[in-house]
């Protein structure tokens, strides 16, 4: 069985180990569970890299990621609204 260490790209820190399940919740939060079923939840994160050779999974966190995932899910399901796209664009503009 492959058990992963979770590494944050943002700062290189390890935030979990012995992780065997990685998934997104209904609220698009990134969920991790270890071999005992104990979980860790990241509110706004993406998986960047999965390496089975060194058993690491690298993630990145940013407040906009959850909004982006919500938008992509809605657009994929043909539920996206112009207002939702405009709100996301405004958040991107605020980063400038």
C-alpha positions, 0 to 999 in steps of 0.5 A: 500500500502506498502511504503519502507524506503531504507537502505544502509547496507554499513553504515546503512544510509537511502537513500530513503523513501515512495518507492513503485517501485524497479527495474533494468534499462536496464543498470542494475542500481537499480531504486527506485520510490516513490509514486509521481514517483520521482526516485533514481538510484544507479549505482551498488547495490543489494537488500539484504532484503525486510521486509514488517513488518517494511517496509524496503528494505536493499541494498548493494553498491559496484563497482563490483555489476553492472559488476556481474549483467551484467555477470549473465544476459549475461550468462543466455542469453547464450551471455557470453564470455570468455573474459568477465568472465576473466575481472571479474575474474581480477577485483576480483583478484585486491581486494586481 
